[in-house]
Amino acid sequence: MESKELSKKIKEEETINKYNYFKNVDIRALIQSNKLHFKKSLVLERFNPPIKVKDVKVENKVYHLIDDGELFGGTKMRFMIPYIAEIKEKELIYAGPDSGMAQIVLGVAGILFNKKVTIFVNTYKGLKYKPYLVHFGMKYLNIKYDFSNDVKGRTLKSTQECAEAYYNSNPKDKYMIPFGLLTDEFVKLFTEILSKSLKDIHPPERLWLVVGSGMILKTLQNIWPTTEYQCVQVGKKVYNDQLRGTDTIEPIDKLYIAPEYFGAKAIHQPPYDSIPWYDAKLWQFVLTNGKNGDYMWNVASLPTEYKLKEFLAEFM
């Protein structure tokens, strides 16, 4: 058997054996066991791996996908883990939408650094079937959630106010994570960290990116100032001051607005693993407005039980 075929067969067998092992593991028992060894240096190294770029071919065009879907928790893991590693308080508090990935990142951080995580979301507490990420956070990441008492849910502003009231009632040993993570401190930290991961990638001429709070957009504008950003709004309004050149005849950055409701899945799903109600929404605009050679940024992929087990296994 040729070495190439042998290597392929060995890899396939390793994948099957790994799957058979993980499918029988109780993830909550694994987290509570003494089999996981979270050395700070190992944790920090694990969460800023080199950026991977893949080609996505559609008809006569080739797009370049910057895929952070392979990193459990996605792009925000790269800077939030080092940031939270320095927090001394025992409880992390955050307020955000029930479909945002920040809750997953914080849940992982809670496991890594032995912290309680309390997250306020806009979801009605009586909802029988909780949104996917909320259900995942409750079942696998030991996250304590605070829900709305109103059957209609609550606004993000009201959700934030509830979180602040909880924090202010007894702030001892609690740390409030800024909503949307869009602060000068976060942007500066993330710019430093992400610059290292992107050092081998030439600045794209055009980059497609879904924009939520705008923190990742602001960071990338710092790192690649000559790139034209094709921004897709999926929920929170993106304002002109977040885009460059909107007051000129030919704007540097351009805004597209996804037609779907914030928590709804994208009408056209991309041919790669992405959050179906978030990053996936840029694909419809790439199909109609993309140019050959454009880059796309995939912030995260959908977290699953198996992916979490595979991630935790790196610390066994």
N, C-alpha and C positions, 0 to 999 in steps of 0.2 A: 504494500500500500504506500502511495506517495506521501511524503511528509505533510503536504498541504491538506490532503484528505484525512490523514491521521489526526492532525491538529483540529480539524473541523469536528471529527467524531468525538475526540476527547472533550472539546468544548460543549458539544451537545449533551454528552453524558454528565458533565459537571452541572449543566443547567437543570437537567432532569433530577439529579440527586439533590441539588439545592432546593428545587421546588418541593420535592417530597419531604424534605426536612422542615421547611418553613410552613407548609400547609398544616402540619400537626402541632405547631408551637402556639401556645396561648400567649398572646402578646402582652396582656396585662400582667400575667404571672412572670413573664420574662423581664418586664420593666421593674417589678418589685423584687426580683431575685438578686443575688450577688454575682451574677455572671457577667454583668456589664461593667466595663471599666472606663470611666469618662475622665481621661487625663486631659487637662486643659490644653496642653500643647497639641495633642492629637485632635481634639475637637476643633480648634481654630484652624489647623492645617486642612482638615477635612472639608471645611466650608468655604474655601475660596480656590477651588480647582481651576485649571485652565479653561477658558471659554471654548466651547466646541461649535464649529460652523459646519453646517451640512447644506448640500445643494438640493433644492426642490425644483424639479422640472415640470413645467406645465406648458403643453403644446410646444411652441418655439421659443419659450422664455426659460431662463434659469434664475431662480431666486436663491439667495444665501441666507440660511436660517441660523441665527445665533440662538442656540437651544439650551436654556437653563431648565428645561423640563426634566433633564437627567439628574439634576441636583434636587434631592428631596426637599420640598418646601420652596424651591425656586430661587430667583434672584435675591429676594430680600434676606435669605439666609446668609448671604455673603457678608453683610455688614451688621445684621441684628445679633448674630451669635457672638462676635467679638465685643459688641456693645454691651449686651446683657451679661457677658462673662465678668464685667467689671462692676456690676450692680450688687451692692451689699444687702439690700432689703430682701426680705423673704417672700414677698408677694408682688406679682406683676399685675397691673390693671390696664385694660385697654378697652376702647369703645370703637366699634366699626360695623360695617354691613355684614350680614350673615353669609354673604357669598365671597368675602375677601380672604386672601391667603395669609394675611398677617396673623390670624388666629392659629393657623397651623404652625407657623414659625414660632410663635410664642409658646405653644403647647410643647413643641420639641425642646425649646430652651428650658422649659420647666422640668422636663425629664433629665436633660443634660446637667443642669445646675441645681437640681433639687429645690425648685421653687414652686409655690402655689401660683396658679394662673387663674385670674378672674376676668372674664370677658363679657362686656355689655353689648348686646346686639339688638337690632330693630325688630326681631321676630316676636310674634304673639306667643305667650307661654303655653296656651292651650292647644296650639297646633299639633295635631296627631303625628304627622310626619315632618320632622324637622329638616331644614335644608341640609344638603349633603355634607358640607364642611362642618356644620354645627354638630351633626350626628357623629361624624368622624372624630371631632375634637372631644366630644363627650365619651364616646366608646373607647377610644384608644389613647388619648393624650391627657386624660385626667383633668380636663379643663372644667372649671366651674363657670356656668353661664348665668347671666341675669337677663331675663326676657321682659317684654312689654306686657302690662296687664290689660292693655287695650286690644280688643279683637282685631282692630285694623293695624296693629303694630304701632311703631313710633318712628318719628323722623330721626335722622342721624344727629341732628342738633340736640333733640331731646335725649337721645341715647347717650351722647357725650355729657350732657348735664347730669344725668343719673349716675354716670361713672364718677364724675367729679364730686358729687354729693357723697357717694360711698367712700371715696378717698378722704375727703375733708372731715368725715365723721370720726375717723380714727386713723390718721396718717402714719402712725408708728409702724415701722417695718414694711411699709407699702411703697411701691414705685409706680407712678402713672406714666405710661408710654404715650407720647404725643400722638394725637389723632392724625392718621395719614402719613406720619413720620416725616412730614415736610417741614423740617426746621433747618436752620443754618448748620447746626451741629451734626445732624444726620447726613446732610448733603456733603459736608466737608469730609466726614469719615468715609462715606461711601465712595466719594470721588477718589480718595487715596487708595482704597481697597480695590475698586473695580479697575482703576488704571493699570494695576499690576496684572490683572487677568486679561486685559485687552491689549497689552503692549505688543503682541505679535500680529495684531490685526490692523491692516491699513484702514484709516478712517473711511467709512462708506460715503459715497456721494449722496445716497438717499437711504433712509432707514424708517421702516414701518414699526410703530409702537402704539400699544393701547395705553391710554392715559387715565389714571384714577385720580390720586391726590396730586400727581405731577412730580413726585420726588425722584423717580427713576429718570424721567425726562430731563429734569433740571441737572441731575448728575451727568447724564450723557452729553448734554449741551456743554458742560464744563470740560469733559474729556475730548469730545469731538466737535469743536465749535464750527467747523466748516461743513458739517453734514446737514443735509436738508431733512428735517423730521416730518414724516407723514403720520400725523397723530390721529388716533381714533378714540373719540369720546364714547364711553359705554355707560356712564352714570352721572357722577358729579360733573358739573359744568366746567369746561376748560375755558379759561378767560384769555383775552388777547395778550395780557402781560406775561402769560406763560409761554407764548409763542414769539418768535423773533421775526421782525419785519412785516407785521400785519398792517402797519400804517404806510407801507410802500406799495408801489404799483405791482411789483413782483415779490410777494412775501417769501421769506426764507423757509419758514415752517408752514405746513398746511393742515387744516383741521377737517376731519370727516366725522359725522355723527351717526353712530349705529342706530338703526331703526328699532331694534328689539328692546323690550323692557329690560332694566338693569339685571334682574335675576334670571332672565330667560336665556335659553341656549341660542347660539348663533344659528341663523338660517342656513348658512353654508359652513360646514365644518371643514377644517384644513386636513391635509393628508399627513399629519403628524400629531403626536400626543400633546394636547393643550387643554387648558381649562375651558370647557365648552361654553360657559356663559361670560367669559372674560377675554383672554387673549385670542380665542378663536374668532372673535367678531371682526378682527382686522382682515381676515382672509377674503371676505366678500369684496372689500375695497381693493385688495391686491389684484384680484381677478379682473376687475374693471379698470383700474388706474395704475397698476404696477408696470414698471419698466424693467426690461432685461437687465439683470445685474443688481437689482434692488436687494437690500438686506431687510430681514424681519427679525424682531426680538420676541422670543417666546419666554415670558416671565416664569411660567411654571406649568407642570402637567398635573393632572388630577391625582391626588394622593389616594393610595389604596392600602389595604392591610398588608398585602404582600410587599409593596415597596417600603413600607415602614419597617417590616421585619428584616428586609434585606439591608436597609440602612443601619438598623440597630446591631445587626450581626457584625458590622465593621468594628464594633466596640467590645466584642466578646473576647 
